[in-house]
């Protein structure tokens, strides 16, 4: 999951709300993996997360932007502040 916001707390809150809205069982691996491995945070945190993946030879990232109701702000930040860091 990709949830990018100007505020780390806002991004994490949105991710948690999304998972809770979907009534995911928090004991499921999906929830733990989303918060641990997903791009959830500020643009700067997401850049650092991607750099950490690149350091272990990850060369493809899939931006799974959810939920659709919040997709535009996240996509704008990804396009304007995250992706250019790797151009």
Beta strands, then each sheet from edge to edge (+ up, - down):
strand 1: 2-4
strand 2: 39-41
sheet 1: 1+ 2+
end
